[in-house]
């Protein structure tokens, strides 16, 4: 009876933690949720029809595998470059507006120890260049060996096709990422491979792909492409194009150190967050998923984070109530 009672208490605490986590996530978004939904709608409605269709029409003279190669490689390079450039401007601005959304108030690496950051910055860019080169090689090999995606304009995907295939890719990627990430936290693999990524106690966007090449290949790149491998020719290059932009944006956002309420990557229920990933870096515990938290919930690897959130935001609510009184 005691064991059943303890189990019911633990389940109740877990459910309570999940509810508080989701409530606090949406409360922090506030009106930003409207902007997040608007950005998502624009991304699915304007970008495919006005940009992708026009750019694809310029590439129709190329062979399909060359079109696939050009889009995958350019999206990877341009996406990470523009994303980190945007974050560089935000970090550099040090504006109270943006700092209000910091997940942790401790100093950034460049403020905490400027000399050490100069050395670490070189290591970060070297690792990034190596991993980007590895990703490009994987794309080239994949474009030659795998079944080709549709690249023609006649079968350009509808909005519905894009949405369900990207959601499918998100679920598949999140599953693969969760289990590869959790496996990398096993003692032997962590010390030899994953520890490099955790050199950043406070996560920053520049370190999104600062990882051992083996981790980058099996933990970052391959999970992204599993969904489209399953769908094969059912997936148009325009869909995977948008999917790659979303995944690159999500990992930069997740490592940024800011919980932006207008982020279009965190609008679905049980979505992960920049705060949850920062907790993973600062505590080295749980929160192994990318887009979602359902695997962490099922496997119980979010218990410490849920307790942390429950304590943090209930204290915040108490302080706010006292101020109102």
N, C-alpha and C positions, 0 to 999 in steps of 0.2 A: 504493500500500500504506500509506503514511504517513497519507493522508487517511482511509482505512478504519480504521486503528488509532486515530486521533484521534477518529473518530466513535464507535467502540465504547467508548472511554474516557469520552467525554462522556455516552453513553447509560448506561453503568454508574454514573457519578457521579450522573446524574439519578435513576435508579432507587434508588440508595442513599440519596439525599436524600429521596425520597418515602417510603421505608420508615422512615427515622429520624423524619421529620415525623409520620407516622401513629402510630408506636410511642410517641413522646414525648407525643402528644396523648392517647392512651388511658392511658398511665402516669400522666399528671398528673391524669386524672379519678379513678383509683383507685376507691374505694367510691362516689364521687360518681356514677359511671356507673349504679349501681343506682337512685339517686334520680332521675337523668335519665330512665331508662327508665320508672320508676314514674310520674313527672310526665306523660310522654308518653301512657302508657296511661290515666291518669285524664283527660287532656285529650280523648282520643278516645272514651272510654267514658262518663264521668260528665257532662262539659260538654254534649255534644249531647243526651242523653236527659233529664237533670235540669234543665238551664237553658234551652237553646235551644228545646226542644219546648214548655216551659211559657211562655216569653216569646212565641214565635210564636203560640201559641194566643190570646194577648191581642191580637195584631195582625191577626187574621183578618178583622175587620170593615173593614179598609182595603183599597184597591185594591192589586194586586200591585206596581205600580211605586212606590207610596208605602211599602210594606213594605220593598222593596229599598232605597229612598232612606234611610229611617229607620235601617236596620241598617248600611248602609255608612258613613253620615255619623257616627252615634253611635259606631261601633266605632273609626273614625279618631280622633275627638276624645277619647273616653274612654281608648282604648288608649295614645295618646301621653302623655296627662296622668297616668294611673296609673303607666305605665312610668317616666316621668321623676321622678315623686314618689318611687317606690321607690328609684331611683338617687340622688336628692337625700338621702334618709335615710342611704343607705350612704356617700355622700361625706361627709356631715356627721358621721357617727359616727366616722369615721377609726379604725375598730376594727382591731386587729392581725389578727383573724380574717379580715376581708375584705381587708385590705391584703396578706395573704399571697398573694392571687390576682391582684395587680397584674401587668399585662403589662410595664410599665416602671416603674422606681423614681424617675423624675424628678418634680419637683413638679407638682401640678395647676395649671391656669392661675390660679385664685384664690389659690393659695399663692405662686406664682412672682412675680406682680405684681398685688396686690390692686386698685390704682388702675386699671390697664389693663383688668383683668377687669370692673370696674364698667361701663366703656364698652362692652366687647365683649359683655357680657351683654345690654345693651339692643339691640345689633345682632342678637344671636342670636334674641331673642324677637320682634323686628320681622320678621325673615326667616321665622321659624317661623309667625307669624300670617299673613303674606302667602301662604306656601306652603300652609298649612292651608286658607285661603280659596280658593285656586286648586284644591286637591284637592276641596273641597266642591262647587265649581262644576262640575268635571269629572264628579263623581258624579251631580249633578242632571241634567246634559245626557245622560250615559250612560243613566240610568234612563228618560228619555223617548224616546231615539232607538234604543237597542239592543234586541235580542230579550230578552224578559223571562225571568228565572230562574223556576224552580218555587218557589212560596212556600207551597203547601198542606201540610197535615199528613198527608194520605193517602199522599203520595209521599215522606214524610220519609226521607232516605237511610239506608241500612244502614251499618254500620261499614266493611265492605269498600268500598262505593262512596265513602265519605268519604276513606278512606286512599289509594286509587289515584288519585282525582282531585286530591287535595292534592299527592301525590308528582309527578303530571304537571304541576301548576301550578308546583311548585318547580323542576322541570327547565326548563320553558319560561321562567320568570322569570329563573332563573340565566343562561340563554343570552342572553336579551335584555339583562339587566343587564351581563353581561360585555362584550358588544360595544359597548353604548352607553357604558359606563364607560371602556373602552379607547379609544374614539373621542374621548371628552372629554379624554383625555390627549395628543392630538395638539397640537403647539405652538400653533396658532392658537386652537383651541377651549379649550385649557387656560387661556391667559392671559385670555381674554375671559369664560369661563363657569366652568370647574371649579376655578380657583384659589381662588375664594371658599370652597369646602368644605375646601380644604387649608390654610386659615389656622390650623387647629388642628393643630399639630405632634404634640400628644398628644390622641388622640381622646377625647371625652366624650359621654355619652348626649344631652345637651342639643343637641349639634350634629349629631344624626343627620339632620335635615332642614334644617340650615343650608346652603343652597345657592342658586345662581342659579335663578330661577323656571323658566327653560328646562330646566335640568338636572333640577329636581324633576319637571317634567311628563313629559319624554321619558326620563329615566334612572331615575326612581323610581316614578312612578304608573303609566304605561302598561305597563311590563314586568309589574307585578303582575296586570293585568287581561287580558293576552294569552291566558293559559290558559283562562280562563272564556269568552272570546270564541270560542275554538276549540270548546269543549264546548257552548256555548249552553244550550239548555233541558235538556240532559242533567245540568246542574249545579243542585243545589238551593241556595237562599239560605242554608241552614244550613251547607252545605259551604264556600261562599265566606266566610261569617261566621267560621268557624274558621280558614280560610286567611288572612284579613286579620289576625286576632289573632296568628297565627304569624309573619307577615311583619313586623308592627309590633314584636313581641317580639324577633325576630331582629335587626332593625336597631338597636334600643336596646341589646341585648346585645352586638352587634358593635362598637358605638361606645363602650361603657361604660368601656373601659380595664381591665376585669377578665376573666380567663379562669376563669369559674366552672365547677367540675367537674360540678355538678348541672344545668347548662344543657341543656334538652331540645332545643335547636336544633343540637347538635353531636354527636349520637350515631351518625349514619350514617357509614360509611367515606368518606373523601375529602371530609369536610365542611370548610368554612372555619372560622375561629375568630376570637375577639376579638384574639388575638395577631397573627394574619396581617393583620388589617385595621389594627391599630395599626402594624405594620411598614410597611404601605402609606402611612400618614400620615407616619410618621417618616422614611422613606427615599424616598417618592414614586416607588415602583418596584414593578411587578407586583402580584399578588394582586387582580385586577380582579373576581373573582366575588363572589357574595353568599352563597348557601347551600353551594356546592360548590367544589372546586378542579380539577375535571377539565378545564375549558377552559384554565385556567392551565397545567396539565400538558401538554395537547395542543399548545398554542401556545408553550410554553416560557417563559411570562412569570412563572414561579415559581422560576426557577433561583437568583436571588440570595437569595430567602427560604429555599429549601431549604438552601443553603450556610450561611446564618446560623443556621438551626435545628440543622443537623448540628454546627456548631462549638460552639454554645451548650450543647447538651445532652450532647455528648460530654465537654465540659469539666466540666459538672455531675456526670456519672457518675464522672469521674476523681477529683473532689474527694470524692465520697461513698465511693469505694473506699478512698481514703487515710485517711478518718476511721474506716472499719471496720477497717483494718489497725492 
